[in-house]
């Protein structure tokens, strides 16, 4: 009787602890539609814009069509690379950004393509971290290591799957559910949609909040954020599970 009662108490204790972890759904952002054809068109337009800027700098007369192209398609504050996630404008990363990434596993390189954890934070839609164990990678994880003076984080933005092309997206598996840890402690369950749209999760500020004494702050403890694969959406061809990007926004930048 006592053993059964103790087991019930322990079970209730674990159940209460599990319920304390937030379960979050994302706010969906821009749809990422990339392709080799799109990249070729981008490079063609980039070359044309470069020619028009040079022509304008030389005070040459531009046609009405050329002026329209410069105004509509050649913004100097735009992206420099077809696969860039952030443009030239200042962002949260102006404040120092993040430090390094590690993973529990990674898929071995194929030809000149690697699938390292750093790919999930290179601010590019072209690369991806892909776990490297047999099966769908359940239990595999990606960890971000933050310096103590890192600006605090209020948004985690996830680009699920391998979005560099429609083929890569369909063939590889995507993440359905992620368990998020802060300093190795369970923090939230992130329920991801099976979409190429960016997925945004908003939190109270994460990181070191005492920022008055910068030297003290810089000598404080580093911290980590870990994302563990719990469930996946199965790919049409590969059981390899991909994450293109997990990047951040927040405060303490300006």
N, C-alpha and C positions, 0 to 999 in steps of 0.2 A: 504493500500500500504506500509506504513511504517512498519507495523507489519510483512508483508510478507518479506520485505527486511531484517529486523532484524533477522527473522528466518533463512533466507538464509545465512546471515553472520555467525550466530552461527553454522549452519550446516557445513559450509565450515571450520570454526575454528576447530570443533571437528574432521572433516575428515582429516585435515592437521596434527593434533596432533596424530591421530591413525596411520597415515602413517609414523610418525617419529619413531615408535617402530620397531626395527629390526626383520625380520622374517628369522629364521635360519634353515638350514638343517644340519643333523649330518654327521660327518665322522664315518663310521662303523668300529668297532674294532673286537676283538675276539668273536667267537660264543660260548655261554655258554651252554654246554651240560652236565647236571647233572642228576643223578638218584641214587636210593638206591643201585642198582647193582654196579654202578660205585664207590660209597662210600665203599662198601664191598671189592671191588678189590683194592682200594687205601689202606685200612687198612691192607689188606693181604700183599701188597707190603711194606708198612711201617714197618710191623713186621719183614719181611724178611730182609730189609735193616738194621734194628736195630741189628739183629743177625749177619749179615755180618760185620758191623762196630765193634762189640764186638770181633768177631773172628780175624779181622785184627789188633785190638789193642793188642791182646794177641800174635801177631806175628805168628799166625797159618797160615799154607799154604792154600791159596785159590785156588780153581779150576779155570780153564779158564772161565767157565760159570759164576762163582761167581764174578770174577774180572770184567767181562763184565756187570753184573747186577749193581755192585757198580758204575761203570763208567757211565753207561747210564741211570740208574733209581734211583740212591740214592744220588743225589746232596745234600750236607748239606745246601746249600743256597736255597733250594726249599720250597714249602709250607708245613706247619705243619698240616694243616687241609684241608680235601677234598674241603670244601666250601670257603676257604680263597680267598679273592680278591687280596690282596697284599702278596708277598713273604717276606722272611726275610730281603731282601736288604732295605737300607734306601730309603725313598721316601719323598715327600712333607710333609708328616705327621711327619717326624722327627723334623720339625721346630715348632711344637706345634699344628698343625691341627686346628680343629674346636672346638666349645664349646658344645652346646646343640641343640636339635631339639624339635619342638612342631608341632602339627597339629590341624586343625579345627575339626577333628573327627578321630576316629579309630574303626575298627571292634572289638567287644568284643572278649575276648579270647575263644578258643575252646580247651577243654581238657588242655594240657600243652603248647599249642601254642598261643602266643600273636602276635598282629599285630600293635604294637606301632610305633610311629614316629622314635624312636631310631633305629628300625630295618633297616631304610633306610640309616643309616650311621654307621653300625657295621662292615663294610668291609667283609661281608659274603654273599655268594650267596644263603644261605639256608633260610634266613628270609626275610620278606617284610613288608612294611607299607601298610595297606589296609584301605581305608576310611570307615567310619561307618554310612553313612546316607542311607535312602531308594533310590533306583535307582542307577545310574552309577557314582555318586559322582561329577557331574559337579559343579564347584565352590568351591570344597573342596581343601584345600591347606596344604602344608608342608613347615615349616619355619626353617631355620638354623640360629642360633645365634652365632655371631663371636666376640671373644674378640678383643680389639683394636690392640693388638700386633700380631694378627694372620698373618701368611705369606699371601702375596697377591695371589689371585687366577687368573689363566689364562685359566684353562680348567675345564669344568663341564662334568663329565662322568655319563651317565644315563644307568642303567640296568633296562629295562622296564619289566613290568609284574611280574609274580611269577615264577622265573626260577629254583627253586629247583628240579623240575621234569617236564617231558613232560605233565603229567596229570594236574599238578597245573597250568602250562602255558596255556594250552588249555581251562580249565574250567573257569578261572578267566579273567575278563576284563583287558585290558592294556590301557595305555595312548596314545592318538594320538597327541594331541596338549596341550602344557603347556604355560601359561603366567608367565614369570619370572619377579620378582620385586627385586630391590635393595633398602633397606631402605624404603619399602612400595611404591616406585615409579616404574611404569611400565618400564621395561628395554628391554625385548626381547620376541618374540614368538618362542618357540622351537617346531619344527615339528618333531615328533618322528616316526620312522619306526616300523612296527609291526614285530619285530624280536627279537630273544634272543641274538643278537650281542650287545656288548657294543656300546654306541652312544656318541660321543665326540663333544662338542661345545667349540670353542676357542674364547677368548675375550681379549681386552686390560686389563691390571692388575686391579683387583677389590680389594679394601681394602685401608688401610692407607699407603700412599706412603712416608710420612715424617718419616724416620726411624733412623735419626742420633742420637737423644736423646731418649734412650730407656725408661727412667723414664717418660718423657713427653708422649711418645707413649703409654705406658701402662696405663696412666691416661686419655687417650683420650676416645672418644666415641666408644661404641660397635656398631655393625651394623648387619643387617640381610639380608638374601636372601630367597625369598619365591617363591614357585612353585605351581601355581594354575591350576587345571585340567579344560581344556576348551572343549576338545573332547576326545572320547574313541573309542577303538576297542572292540567290544562286545565279551565277553567270551561265550563258548559253554553251560555253566551251570549256572554261577553266574553273577549277575550284579555288584558285588563287584569289584572295580578297584584297582589293585596292582602295587606298585613300589618296586622292590627289593632293589635298591641302587641308590643314587645320591652321588657321591664322587668327589674329587677335586685333581687338580695338580696346580703347580704354581711356584713362585719365593720366594726369601728371606729365603731359607732353609739353604744354606751353606755360 
